[in-house]
Amino acid sequence: MEPLQDPSPSLSSFWHDKVQRPYHQLINASAPHGGLRWCFFIFICLLYIARVTTSEGGFYVITYGLCIHLLYLVLMMITPDSEEDLKGPLLATSADGKNKPSAQDADEFRPFIAKMPEFIVWCGMIKVLVICLGLTLFNFLDIPVFWPILVLYFIILFAVQMGGRVRHMIKFGYVPWNAKKPKFVPKNNV
């Protein structure tokens, strides 16, 4: 009598070959098509809204969690990657080996580098939308709550967080959606 074989190797190879690989190929193929990716995001959002509005309940807690996570991802996309977040030693920027900004550094163009790239944010948004869309299929997750409190709390949270980001943008003089290098304008030597 032969011992029973462990079914997990075939299950893991099925998962890798039939699910993970095509998923990653699809995600990688969508990388250069920013406009189409965001159109797909809007489509999934509209699908979620249609599902929630046509259901008998409201799925307020799931929608609130979705909105909080989407706000977090947007904040990560418009937050600059600061020096405190960098791991490891910094390179010397002056002749004496210390990291002191020079007058030349003030005029040097430094592009906006986000904490989280746009593509990663998009992937996270799609994942959370699909998960929340799946959660709306289970009626026991439609927890009755007084939804105006959730809406009010989300508006306050949005205003506080975005206000902080805008103050930071004004203080340090950057705009996250204008990441192009300024064009060189030659002076007339006449």
Secondary structure, 3 states (H helix, E strand, C coil): CCCCCCCHHHHHHHHHHHHHHHHHHHHHHHCCCHHHHHHHHHHHHHHHHHHHHHCCCCCHHHHHHHHHHHHHHHHHHHCECCHHHCCCCCCCCCCCCCCCCCHHHHHCCCCCCECCCHHHHHHHHHHHHHHHHHHCCCHHHCCCCCHHHHHHHHHHHHHHHHHHHHHHHHHHCCCCCCCCCCCCCCCCCC
